[in-house]
């Protein structure tokens, strides 16, 4: 499958084997790992296995999960990951997630990439509803989700297994009919 998503500053490409080292570094960072529900990779081989699974899923004819590398266009620099996981076809829904290297926080890149994934979900995949969740302490992600027009719909207690222990989760969603920001 070849999906090319581009914004003014970013290129979102389906991940490839070329991204393994960057993904290992990203997911090993303390700042990234703080709100990540998956464990910090023990070694690069663990990341390689994960990336191979993602690539296999990306290449399925009816892929249910798509994982993209987020790169700065001008510098061809990897800055993070973003993904969309499709729900049951009948419901026309999906969940999105993202992780950006902390050096690229607070520069609008997460908001830009999430907006592009929402465009892709609503326009290309013809989805009705897109959801996202984040730890209640994750003010950066909360800000991104609210900036793109997602509404907080839920507060779920002790849902997320983080390194620091169980965390409450905020559930966000946006509908294809909602006003986008």
Secondary structure, DSSP 8 states (H G I E B T S, - for coil): ---EEE-SSEEEEE--GGGHHHHHHHHH-HHHHTT-SS---SSHHHHHHHHHHHHHHHTSTT-SEEEEEEEETTTTEEEEEEEEEE--GGGTEEEEEEEE-GGGTTSSHHHHHHHHHHHIIIIIS--SEEEEEEETT-HHHHHHHHHTT-EEEEEEEEEEEETTEEEEEEEEEEETTS---
